[in-house]
Amino acid sequence: MGKKLEGNGIWESSRMILPEHRDAYLRLMKEQGRRDKPTLDDQEMWQIEQALIISYNERKSITLRVFNPFDDEELCGLVTVINTSRREVKLSRGEEDFSWIKLEEIIEVNI
């Protein structure tokens, strides 16, 4: 009986589980891995903003770590537009490859 409840046995031993229930269980397991966004103090935000301005003014490549609830993303490129009203930056990684990134989602910057 114990082997049926280990590994994939929970699904293989019971044919009464509906696919909807299995999907809901898998979604729940994924949601439990969700992380909260770290809180940055004013000095850290100022340093991030200064690095973005330097990248924009001096055309230097920059590496951004962007918050994601499951796994942070690292993006490299050149800041080509700073939109202060929407608090976003446009990070270009080539001629036509770019992305808009919200300032509150950036948690670390390296020039």
C-alpha positions, -999 to +999 in steps of 0.1 A: +000+000+000+029+024+008+044+021-027+011+033-043+014+067-025+050+073-035+063+090-067+038+088-095+018+061-078-007+086-064-020+090-100-014+055-113-030+036-085-063+056-086-082+058-118-110+078-101-091+111-102-105+135-128-081+154-150-095+186-137-086+176-101-051+166-112-045+199-130-058+218-099-035+199-077-005+206-099-014+243-101-016+244-063+019+228-060+033+254-084+016+283-065+032+271-033+066+279-049+057+315-054+080+341-038+073+376-026+090+406-042+119+419-021+115+454-007+143+478-018+151+509+003+155+544-011+193+541-015+190+509-036+164+524-058+186+555-063+215+533-073+194+515-098+181+547-113+216+561-115+229+530-133+200+532-158+208+569-164+245+561-170+235+534-194+212+557-213+236+587-214+269+569-221+254+541-242+269+514-220+256+478-218+238+469-186+226+438-169+193+439-151+178+414-127+141+415-130+118+401-103+096+370-112+075+353-085+091+319-094+126+327-107+143+360-114+153+369-149+186+385-160+184+407-190+214+423-208+212+452-232+213+490-237+188+514-222+174+534-251+143+551-236+135+562-201+098+569-197+094+587-164+057+592-165+051+554-168+082+545-148+095+522-175+127+517-194+132+502-229+160+477-229+173+470-264+192+438-271+196+443-308+182+461-338+146+449-333+148+429-300+137+451-270+115+449-240+098+475-217+106+469-180+089+486-151+112+502-126+095+486-096+103+451-111+141+458-113+158+444-082+195+446-092+216+464-118+252+458-130+270+480-155 
